[in-house]
Each structure stands twice: as C-alpha cells, then as structure tokens.
Amino acid sequence: MARRYSSPRDSKAKEGGSWGKVNPEDVFRKELVEALALLKPGEVSPLVVLEDYGYILRKDDQQDSRVLTFEEAAQYVEGRLKIERSETLYKEWVTRLRNEAYISILDLPE
C-alpha cells in the first residue's frame, strides 16, 4: 500500500513504508508512538489521521531495551549529535536573518 498510495515525496514509500529498526520515540510523532505501543508484532493499526495525513502502522518486530556496546551506540550518538548541531546552526541562521532584516511599511497614496 505504501508503494502505491504514499506521497511521491515520501522517502520511505519505495521500501514499502518500512523504517527498519528504529526507536519510535526518536523518529515519530507522539501520536504515532502511542498507536505503535498498542500493537503487538505483526499487527496493523486502524487509520490514524493527523493534520490531513493518514497513517496505517504495522509493527514488524519489537526489541526489548538492552545496553548497547560502544560500537553499536556510536552511529546513533553521531547521528543524534549531527541533528542537534544542524538544528542549532539553523536557529542561529534564522536569528541572524531576523536581526539583519529591515522592514518598512509605507502607506499607499489615496
């Protein structure tokens, strides 16, 4: 269904909507995390509608929490640090643009 009906902009459509093995709290909105928590592996959710988008979720597998080795955790830590750094740079850029902006509102002649 994801391959056929997903938005062409959806990067996961070609993989059938699969996100692979992820921690839902790190990737999805709170409402989708809650819907996934109600599912057992192999189950499919009813339609979840959020802001004019519909989601049908399927939990393929569930892995219980465990302590990761440094090698396993390194890629996740690096990815998270890159995301945080890019968010910081973006916020600084927007603030700089706002501080440098000049807006003049003129009344139109009657």
DSSP file (Angstrom, degrees, kcal/mol; ACC not computed):
  #  RESIDUE AA STRUCTURE BP1 BP2  ACC     N-H-->O    O-->H-N    N-H-->O    O-->H-N    TCO  KAPPA ALPHA  PHI   PSI    X-CA   Y-CA   Z-CA
    1    1 A M     >        0   0    0      0, 0.0     4,-3.3     0, 0.0     5,-0.4   0.000 360.0 360.0 360.0 -40.5    0.0    0.0    0.0
    2    2 A A  H  >  +     0   0    0     14,-0.3     4,-1.7     1,-0.2    15,-0.1   0.906 360.0  51.4 -63.9 -40.6    2.8    2.4    0.9
    3    3 A R  H  4 S+     0   0    0      1,-0.2    -1,-0.2     2,-0.2    10,-0.1   0.890 120.0  35.6 -61.7 -37.8    4.5    1.9   -2.5
    4    4 A R  H  4 S+     0   0    0      1,-0.1    -2,-0.2     9,-0.1    -1,-0.2   0.885 128.8  27.4 -85.3 -40.5    1.2    2.7   -4.3
    5    5 A Y  H  < S+     0   0    0     -4,-3.3    -3,-0.2     8,-0.1    -2,-0.2   0.563  89.2 107.6-107.3  -9.9   -0.5    5.3   -2.2
    6    6 A S  S  < S-     0   0    0     -4,-1.7    -4,-0.0    -5,-0.4    11,-0.0  -0.281  80.8 -90.8 -69.0 156.0    2.2    7.2   -0.4
    7    7 A S    >   -     0   0    0      1,-0.1     3,-2.0     2,-0.1     6,-0.2  -0.349  32.1-121.7 -59.2 142.6    3.1   10.8   -1.4
    8    8 A P  T 3  S+     0   0    0      0, 0.0    -1,-0.1     0, 0.0    -2,-0.1   0.762 114.8  59.6 -59.3 -22.5    5.9   10.9   -4.1
    9    9 A R  T 3  S+     0   0    0      4,-0.0     2,-0.7     3,-0.0    -2,-0.1   0.577  78.0 108.0 -80.6  -9.3    7.8   13.0   -1.5
   10   10 A D    X   -     0   0    0     -3,-2.0     3,-1.3     1,-0.2     4,-0.4  -0.588  57.0-160.6 -74.7 112.5    7.7   10.2    1.0
   11   11 A S  T 3  S+     0   0    0     -2,-0.7     3,-0.2     1,-0.3    -1,-0.2   0.676  88.3  53.2 -68.1 -17.0   11.3    8.8    1.1
   12   12 A K  T > >S+     0   0    0      1,-0.2     5,-2.8     2,-0.1     3,-0.7   0.485  81.8  90.4 -96.5  -3.7   10.1    5.5    2.7
   13   13 A A  G X 5S+     0   0    0     -3,-1.3     3,-1.9     1,-0.2    -1,-0.2   0.892  82.3  56.0 -61.0 -41.1    7.5    4.7    0.0
   14   14 A K  G 3 5S+     0   0    0     -4,-0.4    -1,-0.2     1,-0.3    -2,-0.1   0.791 105.6  52.6 -64.1 -27.1    9.9    2.8   -2.2
   15   15 A E  G X 5S-     0   0    0     -3,-0.7     3,-1.0    -4,-0.2    -1,-0.3   0.198 127.3 -99.7 -91.0  16.1   10.7    0.5    0.8
   16   16 A G  T < 5S-     0   0    0     -3,-1.9   -14,-0.3     1,-0.2    -3,-0.2   0.738  73.6 -61.6  73.2  21.8    7.0   -0.2    1.3
   17   17 A G  T 3 <S+     0   0    0     -5,-2.8    -1,-0.2     1,-0.3     2,-0.2   0.453  94.3 151.5  84.8   0.3    6.9    2.3    4.1
   18   18 A S    <   -     0   0    0     -3,-1.0    -1,-0.3    -6,-0.4    -3,-0.1  -0.466  30.7-174.0 -72.9 133.3    9.4    0.4    6.2
   19   19 A W        -     0   0    0      1,-0.3    -1,-0.1    -2,-0.2     2,-0.1   0.392  34.4-140.5 -99.7  -1.9   11.6    2.4    8.6
   20   20 A G        -     0   0    0      2,-0.1     2,-0.8     1,-0.0    -1,-0.3  -0.374  58.4 -16.5  72.6-157.2   13.7   -0.6    9.6
   21   21 A K  S    S+     0   0    0     -3,-0.1     2,-0.3    -2,-0.1    -1,-0.0  -0.749  85.3 146.6 -87.8 111.6   14.7   -1.0   13.2
   22   22 A V        -     0   0    0     -2,-0.8     3,-0.1     0, 0.0    -2,-0.1  -0.934  56.2-109.4-137.9 160.3   14.3    2.3   14.9
   23   23 A N    >>  -     0   0    0     -2,-0.3     3,-1.8     1,-0.2     4,-0.8  -0.861  31.2-146.1 -87.2 113.0   13.4    3.6   18.4
   24   24 A P  H >> S+     0   0    0      0, 0.0     4,-2.9     0, 0.0     3,-0.9   0.825  95.1  59.5 -53.0 -36.4    9.9    5.1   17.7
   25   25 A E  H 34 S+     0   0    0      1,-0.2     8,-0.1     2,-0.2     5,-0.0   0.779 105.8  49.7 -64.6 -25.4   10.4    7.9   20.2
   26   26 A D  H <4 S+     0   0    0     -3,-1.8    -1,-0.2     1,-0.1     3,-0.0   0.662 124.8  25.0 -83.5 -16.9   13.4    9.1   18.3
   27   27 A V  H << S+     0   0    0     -3,-0.9     2,-0.2    -4,-0.8    -2,-0.2   0.776 108.8  57.8-118.8 -40.2   11.6    9.1   14.9
   28   28 A F  S  < S-     0   0    0     -4,-2.9    -1,-0.1    -5,-0.2     2,-0.0  -0.565  79.5 -96.1-107.3 161.4    7.8    9.5   15.1
   29   29 A R    >>  -     0   0    0     -2,-0.2     4,-2.3     1,-0.1     3,-0.5  -0.285  43.4-105.4 -65.9 157.3    5.3   12.0   16.5
   30   30 A K  H 3> S+     0   0    0      1,-0.2     4,-2.4     2,-0.2     5,-0.2   0.864 119.3  54.7 -54.6 -41.6    3.9   11.2   19.9
   31   31 A E  H 3> S+     0   0    0      1,-0.2     4,-1.8     2,-0.2    -1,-0.2   0.871 110.1  45.8 -64.2 -37.4    0.5   10.1   18.5
   32   32 A L  H <> S+     0   0    0     -3,-0.5     4,-2.5     2,-0.2    -1,-0.2   0.868 110.3  53.4 -74.1 -36.0    2.1    7.6   16.2
   33   33 A V  H  X S+     0   0    0     -4,-2.3     4,-2.1     2,-0.2    -2,-0.2   0.918 109.7  49.3 -61.7 -43.1    4.3    6.3   19.0
   34   34 A E  H  X S+     0   0    0     -4,-2.4     4,-0.9     2,-0.2    -2,-0.2   0.901 110.9  49.1 -63.8 -41.0    1.2    5.8   21.2
   35   35 A A  H >< S+     0   0    0     -4,-1.8     3,-0.6     1,-0.2     4,-0.4   0.897 111.4  49.8 -66.0 -39.8   -0.5    3.9   18.3
   36   36 A L  H >< S+     0   0    0     -4,-2.5     3,-1.5     1,-0.2    -1,-0.2   0.869 102.9  61.1 -65.0 -36.1    2.5    1.7   17.8
   37   37 A A  H 3< S+     0   0    0     -4,-2.1    -1,-0.2     1,-0.3    -2,-0.2   0.779  99.6  56.5 -62.9 -26.1    2.7    0.9   21.6
   38   38 A L  T << S+     0   0    0     -4,-0.9    -1,-0.3    -3,-0.6     2,-0.2   0.628  95.7  86.4 -79.4 -13.5   -0.8   -0.6   21.3
   39   39 A L    <   -     0   0    0     -3,-1.5     3,-0.0    -4,-0.4    19,-0.0  -0.604  65.7-145.7 -93.4 148.6    0.3   -3.1   18.7
   40   40 A K    >   -     0   0    0     -2,-0.2     3,-2.5     1,-0.1    19,-0.4  -0.732  50.4 -73.1 -97.3 157.4    1.9   -6.5   19.0
   41   41 A P  T 3  S+     0   0    0      0, 0.0    19,-0.2     0, 0.0    -1,-0.1  -0.264 124.0  22.3 -52.7 132.4    4.5   -7.6   16.4
   42   42 A G  T 3  S+     0   0    0     17,-4.5     2,-0.1     1,-0.3    18,-0.1   0.203  97.6 120.3  94.1 -14.4    2.7   -8.5   13.2
   43   43 A E    <   -     0   0    0     -3,-2.5    16,-1.8    16,-0.3     2,-0.4  -0.472  52.1-143.7 -85.5 156.5   -0.4   -6.3   13.9
   44   44 A V  B     -A   58   0A   0     14,-0.2    14,-0.2    -2,-0.1    -4,-0.1  -0.949  15.1-130.3-119.6 138.5   -1.7   -3.4   11.9
   45   45 A S        -     0   0    0     12,-3.2     3,-0.1    -2,-0.4     2,-0.1  -0.388  23.8-106.7 -81.4 160.5   -3.3   -0.3   13.3
   46   46 A P        -     0   0    0      0, 0.0    11,-0.4     0, 0.0     2,-0.1  -0.315  64.0 -63.3 -70.0 172.1   -6.5    1.3   12.2
   47   47 A L        -     0   0    0      9,-0.1     2,-0.6    -2,-0.1     9,-0.2  -0.389  50.9-158.6 -61.7 129.4   -6.2    4.5   10.2
   48   48 A V  E     -B   55   0B   0      7,-2.9     7,-2.5    -2,-0.1     2,-0.5  -0.964   6.9-160.1-111.6 117.8   -4.5    7.3   12.2
   49   49 A V  E     +B   54   0B   0     -2,-0.6     2,-0.4     5,-0.2     5,-0.2  -0.884  15.6 170.3-105.9 124.6   -5.3   10.8   10.8
   50   50 A L  E >   -B   53   0B   0      3,-2.7     3,-1.4    -2,-0.5    -2,-0.0  -0.969  69.8 -24.4-134.6 116.6   -3.0   13.7   11.8
   51   51 A E  T 3  S-     0   0    0     -2,-0.4     3,-0.1     1,-0.3    -1,-0.1   0.907 126.8 -45.2  49.4  54.5   -3.3   17.1   10.1
   52   52 A D  T 3  S+     0   0    0      1,-0.2     2,-0.4     0, 0.0    -1,-0.3   0.573 117.9 109.0  68.7  12.2   -4.9   15.8    6.9
   53   53 A Y  E <   -B   50   0B   0     -3,-1.4    -3,-2.7     2,-0.0     2,-0.4  -0.946  57.3-146.3-116.2 141.0   -2.5   12.8    6.6
   54   54 A G  E     -B   49   0B   0     -2,-0.4     2,-0.4    -5,-0.2    -5,-0.2  -0.884  12.4-168.7-109.0 139.4   -3.4    9.3    7.1
   55   55 A Y  E     -B   48   0B   0     -7,-2.5    -7,-2.9    -2,-0.4     2,-0.5  -0.987  11.5-170.0-127.8 132.8   -1.1    6.6    8.6
   56   56 A I        -     0   0    0     -2,-0.4     2,-0.3    -9,-0.2    -9,-0.1  -0.992  22.1-157.6-117.8 120.4   -1.6    2.9    8.8
   57   57 A L        -     0   0    0     -2,-0.5   -12,-3.2   -11,-0.4     2,-0.4  -0.753  13.8-171.7-104.8 143.7    1.1    1.4   11.1
   58   58 A R  B     -A   44   0A   0     -2,-0.3     2,-0.8   -14,-0.2   -14,-0.2  -0.993  15.2-147.4-132.4 127.5    2.4   -2.1   11.2
   59   59 A K        +     0   0    0    -16,-1.8   -17,-4.5    -2,-0.4   -16,-0.3  -0.837  17.9 178.0 -94.3 111.3    4.8   -3.3   13.9
   60   60 A D        -     0   0    0     -2,-0.8     2,-0.3     1,-0.3    -1,-0.2   0.873  64.6  -9.1 -79.4 -38.4    7.1   -5.9   12.3
   61   61 A D        -     0   0    0    -20,-0.1     2,-0.4     2,-0.0    -1,-0.3  -0.970  55.7-146.4-155.5 160.5    9.2   -6.6   15.3
   62   62 A Q        -     0   0    0     -2,-0.3     2,-0.5    -3,-0.1   -41,-0.0  -0.984   9.5-164.9-139.2 127.8    9.9   -5.4   18.8
   63   63 A Q        -     0   0    0     -2,-0.4     3,-0.1     3,-0.0    -2,-0.0  -0.949  21.0-128.9-114.2 127.4   13.2   -5.5   20.6
   64   64 A D        -     0   0    0     -2,-0.5    -2,-0.0     1,-0.1     0, 0.0  -0.317  39.0 -85.8 -70.2 156.8   13.4   -5.0   24.3
   65   65 A S        +     0   0    0     -2,-0.0     2,-0.3     3,-0.0    -1,-0.1  -0.301  55.9 162.3 -62.9 143.2   15.7   -2.5   25.7
   66   66 A R        -     0   0    0     -3,-0.1     2,-0.4     0, 0.0    -3,-0.0  -0.971  45.6 -90.2-154.1 162.0   19.3   -3.5   26.3
   67   67 A V        -     0   0    0     -2,-0.3     2,-0.2     1,-0.0     6,-0.0  -0.637  44.8-140.0 -77.0 127.8   22.6   -1.8   26.9
   68   68 A L        -     0   0    0     -2,-0.4     2,-0.1     1,-0.1    -1,-0.0  -0.559  13.5-115.5 -87.0 151.9   24.4   -1.3   23.6
   69   69 A T     >  -     0   0    0     -2,-0.2     4,-2.5     1,-0.1     5,-0.2  -0.381  34.8-104.6 -73.4 165.3   28.1   -1.8   23.1
   70   70 A F  H  > S+     0   0    0      1,-0.2     4,-2.4     2,-0.2    -1,-0.1   0.917 122.9  52.4 -58.5 -43.5   30.1    1.3   22.2
   71   71 A E  H  > S+     0   0    0      1,-0.2     4,-0.6     2,-0.2    -1,-0.2   0.886 112.0  45.5 -61.4 -39.9   30.3    0.2   18.6
   72   72 A E  H  > S+     0   0    0      1,-0.2     4,-0.5     2,-0.1     3,-0.3   0.889 117.8  42.9 -69.6 -39.8   26.5   -0.3   18.4
   73   73 A A  H  X S+     0   0    0     -4,-2.5     4,-2.6     1,-0.2     3,-0.4   0.765  95.5  78.3 -79.4 -25.8   25.7    3.0   20.0
   74   74 A A  H  X S+     0   0    0     -4,-2.4     4,-2.8     1,-0.2     5,-0.2   0.875  92.7  49.7 -55.7 -44.2   28.3    5.2   18.2
   75   75 A Q  H  X S+     0   0    0     -4,-0.6     4,-2.1    -3,-0.3    -1,-0.2   0.877 113.2  46.9 -65.5 -36.2   26.3    5.5   15.0
   76   76 A Y  H  X S+     0   0    0     -4,-0.5     4,-2.4    -3,-0.4    -2,-0.2   0.902 113.5  47.8 -71.1 -40.9   23.2    6.6   16.9
   77   77 A V  H  X S+     0   0    0     -4,-2.6     4,-2.6     2,-0.2    -2,-0.2   0.933 112.8  48.8 -64.5 -45.7   25.1    9.1   19.0
   78   78 A E  H  X S+     0   0    0     -4,-2.8     4,-2.2    -5,-0.2    -2,-0.2   0.919 112.3  48.5 -61.0 -44.6   26.8   10.5   16.0
   79   79 A G  H  X S+     0   0    0     -4,-2.1     4,-2.1    -5,-0.2    -1,-0.2   0.916 112.3  48.3 -61.7 -43.9   23.5   10.8   14.1
   80   80 A R  H  X S+     0   0    0     -4,-2.4     4,-2.6     1,-0.2    -2,-0.2   0.903 110.8  50.9 -64.8 -41.4   21.8   12.5   17.1
   81   81 A L  H  X S+     0   0    0     -4,-2.6     4,-2.5     1,-0.2    -1,-0.2   0.883 109.3  51.3 -63.9 -38.4   24.7   14.9   17.5
   82   82 A K  H  X S+     0   0    0     -4,-2.2     4,-2.5     2,-0.2    -2,-0.2   0.913 110.7  48.5 -64.4 -41.8   24.6   15.9   13.8
   83   83 A I  H  X S+     0   0    0     -4,-2.1     4,-2.3     2,-0.2    -2,-0.2   0.942 113.0  47.1 -62.6 -47.6   20.8   16.5   14.1
   84   84 A E  H  X S+     0   0    0     -4,-2.6     4,-2.1     1,-0.2    -2,-0.2   0.899 113.0  49.3 -62.5 -40.3   21.3   18.7   17.2
   85   85 A R  H  X S+     0   0    0     -4,-2.5     4,-2.6     2,-0.2    -1,-0.2   0.912 110.9  49.1 -66.1 -42.2   24.1   20.6   15.6
   86   86 A S  H  X S+     0   0    0     -4,-2.5     4,-2.3     1,-0.2    -1,-0.2   0.880 110.7  51.0 -66.5 -36.4   22.2   21.3   12.4
   87   87 A E  H  X S+     0   0    0     -4,-2.3     4,-2.4     2,-0.2    -1,-0.2   0.908 111.1  48.6 -64.9 -41.3   19.2   22.5   14.4
   88   88 A T  H  X S+     0   0    0     -4,-2.1     4,-2.3     2,-0.2    -2,-0.2   0.928 112.2  47.9 -63.3 -46.1   21.4   24.8   16.4
   89   89 A L  H  X S+     0   0    0     -4,-2.6     4,-2.3     1,-0.2    -2,-0.2   0.893 111.7  50.9 -62.4 -39.9   23.0   26.2   13.2
   90   90 A Y  H  X S+     0   0    0     -4,-2.3     4,-2.6     2,-0.2     5,-0.2   0.932 110.5  48.0 -63.5 -46.4   19.6   26.7   11.6
   91   91 A K  H  X S+     0   0    0     -4,-2.4     4,-2.4     1,-0.2    -2,-0.2   0.898 112.2  49.6 -62.6 -40.2   18.3   28.6   14.6
   92   92 A E  H  X S+     0   0    0     -4,-2.3     4,-2.4     2,-0.2    -1,-0.2   0.906 111.1  50.0 -64.1 -41.0   21.4   30.8   14.6
   93   93 A W  H  X S+     0   0    0     -4,-2.3     4,-2.5     2,-0.2    -2,-0.2   0.922 111.4  47.4 -63.1 -46.0   20.9   31.5   10.9
   94   94 A V  H  X S+     0   0    0     -4,-2.6     4,-2.4     2,-0.2    -2,-0.2   0.911 112.4  50.0 -63.5 -42.4   17.3   32.4   11.3
   95   95 A T  H  X S+     0   0    0     -4,-2.4     4,-2.4    -5,-0.2    -2,-0.2   0.917 110.9  49.4 -61.7 -43.2   18.1   34.7   14.2
   96   96 A R  H  X S+     0   0    0     -4,-2.4     4,-1.8     2,-0.2    -2,-0.2   0.908 110.8  50.0 -63.2 -42.2   20.9   36.4   12.2
   97   97 A L  H  X S+     0   0    0     -4,-2.5     4,-1.0     1,-0.2    -2,-0.2   0.911 111.6  48.4 -61.7 -42.6   18.5   36.9    9.3
   98   98 A R  H  < S+     0   0    0     -4,-2.4     3,-0.4     1,-0.2    -2,-0.2   0.899 111.3  49.7 -65.6 -40.5   15.9   38.4   11.6
   99   99 A N  H  < S+     0   0    0     -4,-2.4    -1,-0.2     1,-0.2    -2,-0.2   0.827 114.8  44.2 -68.2 -30.9   18.4   40.7   13.2
  100  100 A E  H  < S+     0   0    0     -4,-1.8    -1,-0.2    -5,-0.2    -2,-0.2   0.564  91.6 107.5 -89.8  -9.7   19.7   41.9    9.8
  101  101 A A     <  -     0   0    0     -4,-1.0     2,-0.5    -3,-0.4    -3,-0.0  -0.399  50.7-162.2 -73.8 145.0   16.3   42.3    8.2
  102  102 A Y        -     0   0    0     -2,-0.1     2,-0.5     2,-0.0    -2,-0.0  -0.990   8.5-176.4-127.5 122.5   14.9   45.8    7.6
  103  103 A I        -     0   0    0     -2,-0.5     2,-0.5     2,-0.0    -2,-0.0  -0.977   4.1-174.2-123.3 127.7   11.2   46.2    7.0
  104  104 A S        -     0   0    0     -2,-0.5     2,-0.6     2,-0.0    -2,-0.0  -0.984  10.0-156.2-122.2 126.2    9.5   49.4    6.2
  105  105 A I        -     0   0    0     -2,-0.5     2,-0.4     2,-0.0    -2,-0.0  -0.901  14.3-169.2-105.3 119.9    5.7   49.7    5.9
  106  106 A L        -     0   0    0     -2,-0.6     2,-0.3     0, 0.0    -2,-0.0  -0.860  21.5-122.4-110.2 141.8    4.5   52.5    3.8
  107  107 A D        -     0   0    0     -2,-0.4     3,-0.0     1,-0.1    -2,-0.0  -0.629  30.4-120.4 -78.6 138.3    1.0   53.8    3.4
  108  108 A L        -     0   0    0     -2,-0.3     2,-0.1     1,-0.1    -1,-0.1  -0.553  30.9-106.4 -76.6 142.0   -0.4   53.8   -0.1
  109  109 A P              0   0    0      0, 0.0    -1,-0.1     0, 0.0     0, 0.0  -0.386 360.0 360.0 -66.6 146.7   -1.4   57.1   -1.5
  110  110 A E              0   0    0     -2,-0.1    -2,-0.0    -3,-0.0    -3,-0.0   0.468 360.0 360.0 -87.2 360.0   -5.2   57.6   -1.7
